[in-house]
Amino acid sequence: MRGLRLEVDLDKIGHNTRELVDRMGHRNISVTAVTKAMLGVHGFASVVSSAGACTLGDSRIENIERMRSTGIDTPMLLLRSPAPSQIDRIVESGAMSVNTEVDVLSALASVARSAGRVHDVMVMVELGDLREGVMPDQVVETVRHILELPSLRLAGVGANLACRNGVEPSARNMGVLSSIVESIEETFGVGIGIISGGNSANLDWAFDSEPGRVNNLRLGESILLGREPLHRRPIAGLHTDAFVLVAEVIESKRKPTKPWGRTGQNSFGETADLDDRGDIWQTILAVGRQDTDATDLTAPSGVDILAASSDHLILRTDGQMRPGQEVRFEPGYAALLRSMTSPFVSSPACRAL
């Protein structure tokens, strides 16, 4: 297949998953494989489940429904707090949901009771990154509310770090999570089955520290791209090239680097770099910001990314290229996420499975 596409090596993804499941298993930590960047496609979900992921985690109920509709029966976790407008679908899906709001928990309980179900919930605790989470001193009261609702089951406690402000998982904040879990158990006389300490940003901590009560991590970028997200360092023994974004040339001409005429902001509100670096071979590809994050692509040798508009990626190349020639890029997580979401990017090796 030619044209704009994302090539996916599911064997490499399977290898990464098995390696991480094995390494975390030695720390008594299970792996929830995060499927959101892959839109819950069957091929990816099947591979990571077969490779040992105990749960599939996704932030979109649409992706969870897609996986269920294709016969994936692995336990699932809705990673984003339920939107009130989707509560019926969330309960129907059978997926556990992460929660922080008492009103939402009450609504889940009402729908679950009407459906004759018991809905599993995970309480998320705020540990400093300031995304979602109940403040530590309010967790006990939130748990009390859950335990008073018979159509809800407290299945886990979790936390998330690094996604908003880059706060690193550490012995200190993971210790706080363990202490909160123990306080819940002592206060209510219950056992907490899943203590989910975070995401791929937790791996350095998990490799080097005692996990305490943490027994689960939600891994996405490390499975997909073989690296940890705090510093974007490759993880030894994992594949970092499971994805390639391929785009074709639509123009290649010798042009100056400095525009002429009076300039203002471009279409994205940015001010152009006006430095004069002489004439170059400027090559344009049929891909743009609507399809990927150009700042998160690694170009091949001899190619520099100069700019991107909605539909064009502008490069400096070592020489002239022919229209129809292809250039291959390694996407980072942001580029991968946007490319998988774009309807204009084909992914025959994964989306069709």
Residue pairs with C-beta under 8 A, 6 or more apart in sequence:
1 346
1 348
2 248
2 326
3 248
3 346
4 246
4 247
4 248
4 286
4 287
4 291
4 344
4 345
4 346
5 245
5 246
5 345
5 346
5 347
5 348
6 243
6 244
6 245
6 246
6 331
6 336
6 339
6 340
6 345
6 346
6 347
6 350
7 243
7 244
7 245
7 246
7 347
7 349
8 44
8 242
8 243
8 347
8 349
8 350
9 239
9 241
9 242
9 243
9 349
10 43
10 44
10 47
10 242
10 349
10 350
10 353
12 239
12 241
12 242
13 44
13 47
13 48
13 223
13 224
13 239
13 242
14 47
14 48
14 50
14 51
15 51
15 238
15 239
16 222
16 223
16 224
16 226
16 238
16 239
16 242
17 31
17 33
17 47
17 48
17 51
17 52
17 53
17 223
18 51
18 52
19 237
19 238
20 31
20 203
20 219
20 222
20 223
20 238
21 30
21 31
21 51
21 52
21 53
22 52
23 207
24 30
24 31
24 206
24 217
25 52
27 206
27 207
27 211
28 211
28 215
29 197
29 206
29 211
29 214
29 215
29 216
29 217
30 54
30 55
30 215
30 216
30 217
31 52
31 53
31 54
31 55
31 216
31 217
31 219
32 53
32 54
32 55
32 56
32 57
32 77
32 196
32 216
32 217
32 218
32 219
33 48
33 49
33 53
33 55
33 56
33 57
33 219
33 220
33 223
34 56
34 57
34 58
34 79
34 199
34 218
34 219
34 220
34 223
35 41
35 44
35 45
35 48
35 56
35 57
35 58
35 63
35 67
35 220
36 57
36 58
36 59
36 60
36 63
36 79
36 220
36 337
37 220
37 224
37 333
37 336
37 337
37 340
38 44
38 45
38 224
38 340
38 350
39 63
39 66
39 340
39 341
39 351
40 56
40 58
40 60
40 62
40 63
40 64
40 66
40 67
41 66
41 350
41 351
41 353
42 66
42 67
42 70
42 71
42 72
42 353
43 349
43 350
43 351
43 352
43 353
44 350
44 353
45 56
45 67
45 70
45 72
45 74
46 72
46 353
48 56
48 223
49 56
49 72
49 74
53 74
54 74
54 75
54 216
55 74
55 75
55 76
55 77
55 216
56 64
56 67
56 72
56 74
56 75
56 76
56 77
57 76
57 77
57 78
57 79
57 218
57 220
58 64
58 67
58 76
58 77
58 78
58 79
59 78
59 79
59 80
60 80
61 78
61 86
61 89
61 90
61 93
61 95
64 76
64 78
64 93
64 95
65 89
65 93
67 76
68 76
68 93
68 94
75 95
75 96
76 93
76 94
76 95
76 96
77 95
77 96
77 97
77 98
77 122
77 218
78 90
78 93
78 95
78 96
78 97
78 98
79 98
79 218
80 98
80 132
81 97
81 98
81 99
81 100
81 101
81 104
81 124
81 132
82 90
82 97
82 99
82 104
82 108
84 104
84 107
87 104
87 107
87 108
87 111
88 111
90 97
90 108
90 119
91 108
91 111
91 112
91 115
91 117
91 119
92 115
96 119
96 120
96 121
96 122
96 155
96 156
97 108
97 119
97 120
97 121
97 122
98 121
98 122
98 123
98 124
98 132
98 158
99 105
99 108
99 121
99 122
99 123
99 124
100 123
100 124
100 132
100 133
100 134
100 142
102 142
102 145
105 121
105 142
105 145
105 146
105 149
105 152
106 145
106 149
108 119
108 121
108 151
108 152
109 119
109 149
109 151
109 152
110 151
111 119
112 118
112 119
112 151
112 152
113 150
113 151
117 151
118 150
118 151
118 152
118 153
119 151
119 152
119 153
120 152
120 153
120 155
120 156
121 146
121 152
121 153
121 154
121 155
121 156
122 155
122 156
122 157
122 158
122 194
122 196
123 134
123 139
123 142
123 143
123 146
123 154
123 156
123 157
123 158
124 132
124 133
124 134
124 157
124 158
124 159
124 160
125 133
125 134
125 136
125 139
125 157
125 158
125 159
125 177
125 180
126 132
126 133
126 134
126 135
126 136
126 159
127 133
127 136
127 159
127 160
127 161
127 167
127 173
127 176
127 177
128 161
128 165
128 167
128 173
129 160
129 161
129 162
129 163
129 164
129 165
129 166
129 167
130 164
130 165
131 160
131 163
131 164
132 160
133 159
133 160
134 142
136 176
136 180
139 157
139 180
139 183
139 184
140 183
140 184
140 187
143 154
143 184
143 187
143 188
144 188
146 152
146 154
147 154
147 188
147 190
154 190
154 192
155 193
155 194
156 192
156 193
156 194
156 195
156 196
156 216
157 177
157 180
157 181
157 184
157 192
157 194
157 195
157 196
158 194
158 195
158 196
158 197
158 198
158 216
158 218
159 173
159 177
159 196
159 197
159 198
160 198
160 199
161 167
161 168
161 169
161 173
161 198
161 199
161 201
161 202
162 168
162 169
162 198
162 199
162 201
162 229
162 230
163 199
163 201
166 230
167 173
168 201
168 205
168 230
169 197
169 198
169 201
169 202
169 204
169 205
170 205
171 205
171 209
171 210
174 197
174 202
174 205
174 209
174 211
174 212
174 214
175 212
177 195
177 197
177 212
177 213
177 214
178 195
178 212
178 213
178 214
181 192
181 195
181 213
182 213
184 190
184 192
185 191
185 192
192 213
194 215
194 216
195 213
195 214
195 215
195 216
196 214
196 216
196 217
196 218
197 205
197 206
197 211
197 214
197 216
197 217
198 217
198 218
199 217
199 218
199 219
199 220
199 221
199 229
200 217
200 219
200 220
200 221
200 222
200 223
200 228
200 229
201 228
201 229
201 230
202 217
203 217
203 219
203 222
203 228
203 235
204 228
204 230
206 214
206 217
220 333
221 227
221 228
221 229
221 333
222 228
222 229
222 235
222 238
224 242
224 243
224 333
224 336
225 240
225 242
225 243
225 332
225 333
225 336
226 234
226 235
226 238
226 239
226 240
226 241
226 242
227 233
227 234
227 235
227 238
227 240
228 235
229 333
232 332
234 240
240 330
241 330
243 330
243 331
243 336
244 328
244 329
244 330
244 331
245 287
245 292
245 297
245 328
245 329
245 330
245 331
245 335
245 339
245 345
246 326
246 327
246 328
246 329
247 285
247 286
247 287
247 313
247 326
247 327
247 329
248 285
248 286
248 323
248 324
248 325
248 326
248 327
249 283
249 284
249 285
249 286
249 321
249 322
249 323
249 324
249 325
249 326
249 327
250 284
250 285
250 286
250 312
250 323
251 282
251 283
251 284
251 323
252 281
252 282
252 283
252 284
252 317
252 320
252 321
252 322
252 323
253 281
253 282
253 320
254 279
254 280
254 281
254 282
254 320
255 279
255 280
255 282
256 276
256 278
256 279
256 280
257 275
257 276
257 277
257 278
257 279
257 280
258 274
258 275
258 276
258 277
259 272
259 274
263 271
263 272
263 274
265 271
266 272
266 309
267 309
267 310
268 289
268 309
272 307
280 316
281 316
281 317
281 318
281 319
281 320
281 321
282 306
282 314
282 315
282 316
282 317
283 303
283 314
283 315
283 316
283 317
283 320
283 321
283 327
284 312
284 313
284 314
284 315
285 312
285 313
285 315
285 327
286 311
286 312
287 311
287 312
287 313
287 345
288 294
288 308
288 309
288 310
288 311
288 312
288 313
289 308
289 309
289 310
290 310
290 311
290 342
290 344
291 338
291 339
291 342
291 344
291 345
292 331
292 335
292 338
292 339
292 342
292 345
293 331
293 332
293 334
293 335
293 337
293 338
294 305
294 307
294 308
294 313
294 335
295 334
296 331
296 332
296 333
296 334
296 335
297 305
297 329
297 330
297 331
297 332
297 335
298 329
298 330
298 331
298 332
299 305
299 315
299 327
299 329
300 327
300 328
300 329
302 317
302 318
303 315
303 316
303 317
303 318
303 327
304 315
304 316
305 313
305 314
305 315
306 314
306 315
306 316
307 314
308 314
315 327
321 327
329 335
331 339
339 345
339 347
340 347
